[in-house]
Amino acid sequence: MQEAGAAAGDLDDDEGGGLALNASSRALLMQKLDRSGVASSIAGSLSSPAVSSSVVPAPVLGGASGVAPAVASLTQASVAPLGGLHLAGFSVPSLTNPTIDTVGVATECLLLKNMFDPKSETEPDFDLDIKEDVQDECAKFGKLKHIFVDKNSEGFVYLRFDSTQAAVDAQRALHGRWFAGKMIIATFMLPQNYEAQFPDSRE
């Protein structure tokens, strides 16, 4: 107790030359300055060995009964599911989610977007050239029942194949491909929507 009193006396700096602190006077100073108990809790945690939450101790051999509950909970907490995992603003899509959101449900009807820019086309019948190019390319995938180039759109070309499989093959081959310096977006259309727009395509 006398040492503590002497250390407390050492904390008063009457001469202005700075404090001469040893280990015990430093601890006493920390206690005096600490009004919330934070420093004492930090000091307490420093004196106990730190356990990293990322390090999971090896399970004890001899079956699941040998594993401590704390180890099991640490293991469960450290493993996150892959589906929908968010990392720094980026979303990792779940592996079970198909690409229906972007290309639609597979049907025999396709809509190709971004095939041309009507503002930059100079030929009056440019749509006929594009129609011919698309027909030649799509012949690889199956028979086209209907095609329409909307020359007043943002590069839309409507296609209807004789089978869904032909449209699926065309969509896979054309989606993300470049045509005349523009990337094609190939999405499926529902047949009823296609027929509402093009009644003659039913034949």
N, C-alpha and C positions, 0 to 999 in steps of 0.2 A: 504494500500500500504506500510505503514511503517513496518507492521508486515511481509509482504512478503520480504521486503528488509532485515529485521533482520534475517528472516529465511534463506535467501540466504547467509548472512554473516556467519551463523552457519554452513554452508556446508563446509567451508574451515577449514581443520584440520591442523593448523600450529604446534600444540604441539605434535602431534603423539599419542594422547591418545584415539583416536577413536572418532566417531561422536556421539553427543548427539542429537538424532532425535525425534521430536514430530510428530504428525499427519500431520501438514501442511508442515514441512520440508521434511518429507518422500515423500509427493506428489510432492513437488518441485524437489526433487532429481530424482524421477521417470521421470518427464518431461524433465529434463536435459539429463538423460541417454538415453531417448527414441529418436532415430533418425528416426524411420520408422512410428511412430504413433501407434505401436502395443499395447504398454502399455496403452495409452489413450483409445484405443478401448476396451481393456480388462476391464479397469476401468469403462468405460461407460456401458459395458454389465453386469458388476457385480452390478451396481447400479440399473439396471432394473430387474424386476422379471424374473427368468428363466422359460421357458415353455418347458416341455419334449415332444419330438415328439411322444413318445410311449403312452402318455396319451391323449386320445381323449375325449373331453368334451361330456357330455350326450346331445343328441339332444333335442332341445326345442320342447315341446309338441305342437300339433296343426298342424300337417301335415309337408310335406317336405319343405314347404315354410319357416317354422320357423328355418330350419337348415342353419347355416351360410355357405357360400361357402368354407371358410377356413377349417371348420370341415369336409365337404364332401371330400375336397382334401386330408386332413390328413387321413381320413378313407380309401380312395382309395389307398393312398401310402403305408399304413401299411399292407394291405392285398395282399399277393403274391399268384399267382396260384400254386397249388400243382404239376401239371405236369411239369417235367423237372426242378424242383427246385434243385439248387446246394447248398450244405451245406458243407463247409470246405473240398472241393475236392470230396465229395460224391455226386452222382447223384441219385435223387429219380425219378424213371421212371414214365412216365405218365400212368395213369390208363387205357387210351384208347389204349396203345401199347400192342398188344398180344405178345406171346412168339414165334412168327414165326421166329425171327432172330436166335434163338438158336436151335429149333427143326425142322424147316422147315414147309412147307405146308402139311397138313394131306393127306396122300395117303395110299394105301394098302401095300406100300413097306417101310420097316424099315431097318436101319443100326444100329447095336449094336456095340459100340466101347469100348475098354478097357476091353474086356471079358477075356483076357489072355495075358501073356507075352511070346512070342515064345522063348525068350532066357532062360527062367527059366523052360520051359517044358522039361521033360526028356523022356516021353513015345513017341514013334514014331507015334502012332495013337491017340494022345491026342485030335485031332480035332474031331474024331468020338465020343469020350466021351462028349465033349462040345456040339456037334450037338444033341446028345440024350438028354442031360440035358435041352437044350433050347427047343427042341420039346415038351418034357414033360411039361415044364412051360407054353409054348405058347398054349397048347391045352386048357387051361382054357379060352382063349380069342376068339378062333375061329379056323377055319381050315387053316393050313399052306399049301400053294401051292408049295413053294420052300424055301429051306434053303441052305446056303453055308457058311462054316467056312473057312476063309482065313488064313491058318496056317502060312503064311509068312508075315502077316500084324501086326499092333499094336493091335491085339485082335479084329479084325473085324468079325462080324457075320451078314450075309445078310439074310433078311426074306421077304417073300411075302405072305400076307394073301389073303383069298378069298374075303375079304371086307375091306373097309376103316375103318369101325367102329371097327372091330377086331384089326386092326393095331393101332388105336387110344387107345383102351383099353390096349393093350400090351405096348405101349409107356408110358402111364401114370403109369403103374405098374412097369415097368423096369427102367425107367429113374431115375438116382440118387440112385438106389439100389446097394447093395454090392454083388459081386460074386467072390468067391475065393480070398478075400482080396482086391478086386479092385472095384472102383465105376463105374457102367455102365453108358454110355452116349447113349441114344436112340434117333436117329434123323430120320426124314422121308426122303425118296428119291423119286424123280420124276419117274413115271413108265417108261418113255422113256429112262432115264439114267440106270435104273435097267435092262431093256431089252437089252440095248446096251452091258451091261456087261455080262448078262446071257440070251442069246436068247432063251434057252430052258424053261425059266420061263413063257413064254407067254401061254403055254398050261394049 
